[in-house]
């Protein structure tokens, strides 16, 4: 069996950024649908919901706005996701490195989970404002009231209205979503990689279908943990100022009271449909970039 490559947080940083770009291209259309489903208002008595479900939302968006409607607001995640995934994979690499006594140490699954959780803390600093801007742009496209001309205009207006706090609204919820979910994400990926590796081979030699499967499943496990706080976060970040004075507790109370506990899994189909291809693309991009970087700079 070949000796394992020493962990390099710096290589993780660059390969993670490339993985992030792959993820956005593969997953953004379903992300637009997810946010529109999560934030659509409750139907009044005698009325029906505008979007009946994932496929209906896809059809209506396509009919009304064309293919580019599905890629609305993609500039913000590309600008945000590339550094975010770079930082995310860097955090995971660092978390693994900090727990190794020697470069050859094989980490246990709880240690991998802890390393993943560290990456969740790292990403929230970039993630929270990026998500806030993305959600606001996605719902304005659906509601037809254009308040923001684009991502930069959105940042300017939020800053003018409420300072830096306006831009970082929803940070606690982003942490609640990303810390446990990132732990699950990386632990699942490493676990599946190990299971799928043939006897006597190294996990770095995995075939493309195996990497795609492990990455896709990691995405599904990640979102299984992340959906409830994500629903609360989407609601909270797109709500008018002052609607929820006690933060996520108010959002949770209102949601459960009005729509039942099932509403915490709103957009479940859209999330899961997106999670597999998007994260499969992300990990494939990451592994390919890692191979390239190890070939270019084996000792870095």
N, C-alpha and C positions, 0 to 999 in steps of 0.2 A: 504493500500500500504506500502511495507517495506521501511524503511528509507534508503536514498541513502548512499552507502559506501563513506567515505571521500576519496578525491583524494590523491593517493600516487604516486608521480613521480618515487619513487624508484621501486615500484611494476611494474609500467608502463615500466620501463627500462628493467627489466628481462622478463616480458611477451612479450614486443615488440621484444626483441632479439629472442625469440622462434618463434614468428610470422614471423620474417624475414627468418628464416631457412625454415619454411613451404613454404614461398613465393618463395624462390629460387628453391626448388625442383619442385614445380608445374609450375613455369614460365620460367625457363632458356632455354629450347629448343626453345620457341618462341622468346625469347630475342636474341638468336643467329641468327635466321632468320631475325628479325627486323633489326639488325645491318648490316647484309650482304645485305639486300635489300636497306637500306639507303645509303650505301657507295659504291655500285657497280657503275662503271664508265658508263657514257652515251654511248649508242651504236653509233658507227660510221655509216656514210651513207652506206646503203646496208647490214649492219650487224644487227643481232637481239640481244636483251639483254640476258645475260647469264641466269638470273633468270626472268621468265615471271611474277611471282607473288609469293604470300605466299606459296601456295601449291606446286608449281614447285620447289621453293627453298628447301622446306621440303623434297621433293622426291629426288632431286639431292644430298642434303647433306647426306641423309640416304643411298643412293646408293653408294656414293663415300667414305664416312667416317664411315658408320655404325651408330648404335644408340649413341655411345659415341661422335660422331661428333656434335650431338645436345647439348651435355653437355660440349663442349669445353670451356675452360676459366672459369669453374664454381668455381674453388678454390678461385679466387679473389673475386667474389661476396659473397661466403660463409664467407670468412674472413672479407670482408668489410660490407656485408649486416647485419650480426648478430649485430655487434656494432652499425651500422647505424640505423637499425630499433629500437634498444634499445634506442639510443639517440633521434630518431624521436618521439617515443611514450613518452619518458621522457620529451621532449620539449613540447609536446602537454599537458601532465599532468601538467607541470609547468605553461604553458600559461593559463590553466584553473584555476589553484590554485591562480595565481597572480590576476586574475580578480574576484575571489570570495571574498565577504566581510565576509561571514560566510560559514562553510563547507556545509551547507544545500542549499546554493544559487543555483538556476537553471540558467544556462547561456543561453543567447539569441544566435540565429544563427550567427549574426555578431561577437559576442564574441568568439564563437567556431571557426569561420573562422580565427580570429586574433590569437587564440591559435595554430591553424594549421599552420599559416604562421610562427610563432616563431619556430615551429618544423622544418620547411624548412630551416631556417637560421642555426639551430643547425646541421642538417644533411650534409649541403654542405661541411663543413670542412673535413668530412670523404668521402663524396660522390665524390667530384671532382677528386682526384687522383685515386680512385677505378674505376671510370667510364673511365678515360683516359686509364688506363692499360687494362681494359676489352675490350674496343673498339679496341685497337692496337692488342691484342692477337686474337680477333675474326676475324679481317680482314686479318691478316697474314695467318691464317688457310685457308681462302678462296682463297687468292692470290697465295699461294704455296711458297712464299718467306719467309723463316724462319729467322727472325732477332733476335727474343727473345726466349730464352729457356723456359721461364716461367714467372710468375708474379714478382718474386724477381729480376730476371735477367733484366726484363723490367724496374723496378724501378732504378736499378744500372746504366743501360745505359742512361736512361733519365736524371738522376742526373749528370752523367759524362758529358753529352752533354750540358745541359742547367741549371744545378743546380736545386734548389727547384722550380724555375719558370716552368721548363720543366715538372715536376710532376703535378703541379697545373694548367697547361694550360687548359683554358675553365671554370675557376671558376665563372666568371661573368655570363656566359651562364647557368651554373648549378644553380646559384641563381635565375636567371630569370625564369628558368623552375620550380624549386622546391618550391619557396616561395608561389606564387599564387596557384600552383597545390596542395601543402600540405594543404592549407587553404580549398580548394574545397574538398579534400579527406576526411578530418575529419568531416567537416560540413555535407557532404552528408551522411556519415556513421551514425552520431548521429541523423540526420533528419529521415533517413529510419528506424533506430532502434526505434525511437519514434512512427513512423507511424505503424510499424509492431507489436508493443507491444499491446497485448489485454487489454481492459479496466480493470482497477483495478490491473494490474500486473506491475512488475518492469522491465525495459529494461534489467536488468541482468538475467532475467529468460527466455530470448528469446530462441526459439527452434533452433536446428542446421541448418535446411534449411533457417530459417529467417536470422541467422547470416551470412550464406554463401551468401544469396542474397544481404543483405545490404553491405557486404564486397566487393563482386564482382562489384556491381553498383558503390560503392565509387571509386574503381579502374578505372572504365570506365570514370567517371566524372573527376577524377584526370588527366587521360591521354588526355581527350578532351582539357584540358587547356595546357597540357605539350608538346604535339607532336611538334608544330612548333619550340619552342626553343630547343627541343630534336634533331630534324633533323639538326638544325644549329650547335648544340654542337657536334654531331657525326662527321659531316663534318670537323669542326674546330679542334677537338682533334686528328683526324687521318690524317690531312693535313701535308705535309712536312713543316719543319721550315721556317718561313718567307713568306709563300704563302699568308697569309692574314694579312698584316701589321696593318690594322685598326680593327682587331678582327671581331666580329660578323657582323658589318655593311658590310664589304667586302663579307662575306659568303652569307649574305642575298641578296646583290646586284647581285652576280654571279648566285646564285640559281634561283632567279626570272627572271633574264635576259635570262638564258639558258633554263630553264625548266618550267617557268611560276609559278604562285602563288600556283598551286595545288601541286607542289613539296614539299611545307612545310608540307604536310600531307603524305609524303612518308612512307611506312611501316604501314599505318593506320590499315589495316586488321590484320597484325601480332600483332600489339600493342593491338588492342581491343580483339583479340582472347586470348591473354595472360593475359590481364588485369583482366578479370573476374575470371578465375580459380585461378590465382596467388594471387589476393587480397582477394578472398573468403577464400583461405587456410590460408592467413596471419591473417585475423581477427578471423578466427575460432581458430587458434593456440593461438592468443593473448587472446581471451576470456577464453579458456580452462586453459591457464597458470594463468590468473588473478583469476579464481575460485579457482585453486589449492593454489595460494599464499594467497588469502583471508582466505582460510580454514587453511593453515599452520600458518599464522601470522596475525590474524584478526586485531590486533591493530597497525601494522606497518604503 
